[in-house]
């Protein structure tokens, strides 16, 4: 096994299978990444909402890579083992009008997080948020030529935002082109399932990944093997529901009901509640067979709330 350090300045902003590899490795090798935050350093620990308004969207989603894995061919699966992750001491969350699940939040809002403790952070001393860092984007170059945006995921992986892809997990990606051309980015320090306001705790990260190959895997979409989530094994939750013949509308209702609950019972502002829901609450499809109405639930872990 060889350990490689990828140049943190070797970044790109689009999926493109014609990009020159930033690094070539062999199966079994490990790579140490230093990931920029999703804004590409446009948001800093000293930023205000004015910096959010002025974002250059052409610089959003800086990805580290691509990495060429020797022997990888279309039809194989790239096996990505997450070995270690560390936050770099700060992060941010935001409400960005035009993005996120709820269209009624039409004013920009920015919150800067202190992550220096290393294992948790707090929201205005009213909520305790355990850190669970992971890269929101991991993927291989798509087979289709040309440049493709980072934000939507696809069979190649990409912007999946799956919070379980943290230390100890394994991701399998269907290789689309020779060498796989793997890239990653969009570091998150904490996130709920759904990332409903379109940001998690966005954070620069240190990341160590190990790469292997499964030949002739016949894999069409990504798969993961993940750790047992301790949050799901213990603790109380408050659960809100959305019930609708449209799953998206059901999800919106469940989140709106959670925001209403957080503001009325615990005194959060609506903006704080929306961000807190995005980084701590988990959306689930709880019922999808009793047509015409489906149920989406939003799960708030009660242990995060600080009693005053």
N, C-alpha and C positions, 0 to 999 in steps of 0.2 A: 504494500500500500504506500502510495506517495501522497503527501499533503501539499496542496498548491494554494497560493495566495493570489487571488485575482485582483488586478489593478482596479481600485474603486472608481477610477475615471473612465473605465471601459464600460460605457453605458449606451443605451439606445432607447427610443421612445415609441417604436412600432415593432410589431412582429414582421419579420422579413427574412425569408429563407436564403436570400442572397448576401446577407451580412457576413463579413469576414469573422471567423472565430476569434474571440478575445483570449481563448485558452484551449489547449488540447490536452485531454486526459485519457487514461485507460480505465476500464471497469475495475472497481475496487478502490479507486482513488478517492481522496477527500478534497474538498475545496472550502477555503475560508473566504467569506464574503464580508464586505463592509457596505451595507445597503444605505442609500440615502432615503429620506422620507419621501412620501408620494409627491410632495410639491417640488422636489429637487432643490431643497434649501431656500425656496422662496418664502416659506414660513419658518420663523426662528423662535427661540424662547422669548424674544422681546417683541414679537409681532403684535399688531393690533388688527382689528377687523378691516382696516384700510388695506393692509397687505393681502388679505383674502380677496377683497374686491378686485385688486390689480393682478391677480394670478395670470401668468402666461400659460394657457392650457396646452400649448405645444411642448412645454417642459414637464407636464404632469406625467406620472408613471415612469420615472427613470428606472430601467431594468439593467441589472448587472449581467454581462454576458455578450454574446452567446458562447456556450461551452460545447466544444466538439468532443464527443465520446467515441473513441476508436471502436470500430466494429458494429456500431449502431446502424441498423438498416430499417426501412419501412417494413412493418409487420412485427418488429420487435417491441418489447416494452422496456422503457427506461425506468429503472428502480431507483428512487430517490429516498434515502434514509436521512431523517433529520436528527443530527447528532447533538448540536448545542446551539443555543440562542441567548444573546444578552442585549438588553436595551442600553442605549447610550445616555440615559439620564433625563430625557424630556420627551414630550410628545404634544400633540394637539388634536382637537376635535372641532368640527365646524358644522354649521347649517349653511348650505349653499343653495340659494333659490334656483329652482329648476331641476334640482337633483334630489334624490331621496324618495321615500315612499309617500310622504304627505305634502301635497301641493300648497296647503294653506300656510306653511312656514315660508313666507316670501321676503324675509329680511335676513341678511347675512349675520352670522353669529360665530365667534371664535372663542375657544377655551384652551388655554395652555396648561399642560399637566406637568407636575414635578414627579419624575420617575426615579429620583436619585436614591430612594430607599432600596430599590431593587426588586422588591416582591409585591408591593402594593402602592396605590396612590389614593387620594381622596378628592371628592367633589365638594368644594366649599365647606368642608368639615361636616357634611351631611350624609355622605355615602362613602363606604370603604370598598375599593375596587381591587381585587387580587389581579396581579399581572400574569398574563398567559401569552407571551409573545410568539408570533408566527409570521411568516411571509404571506401576504395576501395574494401574491402572484407567483406561481411556479408553472412553467410550461415549456414546451418544445416548439420549434418553428413550424407553422402550418405548411401543408403541402402546396397550397395555392400560392402562386407567385405574387409578388407585389407587397406593398405595405398594408398592414392591417392594424386597426386600433387595439390598444391593450385592454380597454375596459370590459368588453363582453367576453365571457369565457367561451370555450368551444371544445371539440374533441381533443384538441392539443393541450388542454388544461387552461392556463392563463389566469385571468383575474377571478379566481374561484372563491376567495375570501372564506375559506373553511377553517374555523378556529381550532379544529382538532389536529390540524397539520403542524403540530408543535413537537417539542423534544420527545423522541421515542416513536414517532409515527413514521410510516412508510407510504410513499406515493408512487403509483404505477402510471406511467404516461405512455400512450401509444405513439411510437416513433413515426414521424411523418416524412422525414427527409434523412439522407445520409448524415451520420454524425449526431443526429438528434437536435443539436443546436439549442441547448437548454439555457433559459434565462430566468431570473427571479427578481423580485422587488416588492414594493408596497408593504413595508414593515408595519405590523400592528403590535401594540403592547397589550391590548385587551379588546375583545369584541363579543357581542352577542350573536347568536344565529340569526342572520338576516341583515345585519349592519344597516338598520332601517333608515338612518338619517344620511346615509352614503359615506360617512366616515366612522372609523373605529377610533381608538387612540392611535393616531398616525405617528410613527416613530422611526428614527434611524436605528438600525440593528447591526449587531455582529451575528453572523450565521455560519454554521458548519454543516455541510451536506456531504454524504457519501453516495457514490453512483455505482450502479451495477446494471447488467443487462439480463433480460429474459428473452431468449431467441424464439422466434415464431410464436409469439404470445397470443395471437388472435384476439387482441384487445381493441375495442372500438372507442371506448370512452375511459377517462381516468377512473382509477379505483384507489382506495386507501385502506391501510391497516392502522388502527389508532389505539391509543391507550384507553383504559377504563376511566371515564370522566367522573372524578370524585364528586362534582357538583350534583350528579344525577343519583348518587348513592345515599346522600344524607342531606338534611336541611329542609326547611320549609320554603314553599313558593306561594306567591299570590299570582293567580292566573286569570287573565281577562280573555274574553272570547269575541270573535267575529263570526257571524253566521250569514252566509250569502250563497246564491248560485254562482257567484264569481269569486274564485280564490283570491284574486288581487284585492277585491273590495272587502272580503272577509279579513285579509291581513291588515288592511288599513283600519278597519273598525277595531280590531284587537289592539292595535298600537294606540289609536286614539283613546280607547278606554283605559289603557295603561297610563297614558300621559295625564288623563283626567284624575286617575287614582293617585298618582304621585304628587300632583299639584294640590289636590284637596286634602289628602291625609297627611302629607309630609312637608308641604310648604315649598316645594321646588317651583321655580319659575317654569313656564312652558318650554322655554329653550333648554333649561337644565334637564327637564324631564325627557325631552326628545333625545338629547344626547345620551342620557343615562340609559334609556331604553335601547339605544343603538349599541352600547358597549357592554351591557350586562344582561339584557333580557333575551330570551330565546323563542323565536317563532317556530311553531310546529303545526303541521297538518294533522289535526287530531281525528278528523272524520272526512272521508272522501267517497263513501259508497252509498250514502243515504240520499240519493238525488230527490229533489233538485237542489238542496242546500248542503254546503260543505262547511266545516268548522276549522278555523285557524285559531290557535291559542297563543298567547304571549305570556311567558313564564318569568316572573321576577323573583330572584333568590333573595329572601327576606334578610339573610345574614349580612347583606352588604349595607343595610341601613343603620346609621349611627343614631342611637337614641340620645336625646338631649333633655 
